[in-house]
Amino acid sequence: MARHHLRNILEYFPGTRIPVVCEPSAREYLATIQLFEDAGRDVPVNEPDLDRLLAQYGDDLHAAFIVTPHALHHDQARASLEAGLDVLLEKPMVMTAAEAESLIATRDRMGKQMVVAFQGSLSPQIRRASEMLRAGELGEILTISGVIWQNWGQLAANTWRQEPKLSGGGFMFDSGAHLLNTVADLAGEDFVEVAAWLDNRGRQVDVLGVVMGRLQSGALVSLNACGDTVPSCASDIRVQCTEGMLRTGAWGRFLEAFFDGEEEWQPVDVPESFGVWEQFLAVREGKIENPSPPEVGLRMARLWDAIRASAAQDGKLVRVQ
């Protein structure tokens, strides 16, 4: 994922200079060097220790892009914020609601920006859907249903993504985090009650998950995650309201509406999609409001805390604190 983002930056953003990376793997650093050489750009120095990197280079840096295993996000993001850097943080933002609250407090104390790199919240489709829902264009939200599926069990086998201490969960918290975050974004409010079941199917982490929840407004939510199916990766989210319905996906990508009097779903026009890095730059420059702020990450983290608590009690109803 880090090299995916680097390729995009190197190709489309010549004004972005990357003087240093923090890569503990010599093999991965060699692959990174090749990216820069292929792009004809100066190869960044590698400092594998983040504390030393910030101490030595922090005064000359403006931002940090954190693309690491989930369990490392909080401490690395907090250290970068405290070094005076704006932060673009890969998904999921953090492991727990307490960590989310900690990062929000650090961001506010340091007066910096932090954007979470969820493609859903950063997509024009989810932003338009959220605008329509907040403006009441479809009336009151009644229910939200979402499903996501992938052959994740096989794809992520023998990687850190299936090691609980690094991943913080399985499919529901990895690819499924896109579903959780996008639903939390569309809902626009916290969950108050959650019941959940997670199934590991013999692995160290979950690959199947079902969640039922109730929002503060009383709207009902159902989520289904299947990470052990045939080779594929897709999602479907539907928001049913009193005056219409929306259909989209966990990553955005499409948006359709169904209003009273219509016979079928109609595509909703949205502006051109801008990439993760371009939106981060626009937030830093004050050109746009943060489309994927840590406040949405906190809402998702509270949901994930409740999912784990309920699943640990075989689906017992949990009230979200």
Helices and strands as residue ranges (DSSP letters): H 2-12, E 20-21, H 26-39, E 45-46, H 50-57, G 58-60, E 63-66, G 70-72, H 73-82, E 86-90, H 97-110, E 114-117, H 119-122, H 124-134, E 141-150, H 152-155, G 160-162, H 164-167, G 171-173, H 176-187, E 191-199, E 208-215, E 220-226, E 233-241, E 244-248, E 255-259, E 266-267, H 276-284, H 294-311, E 318-319
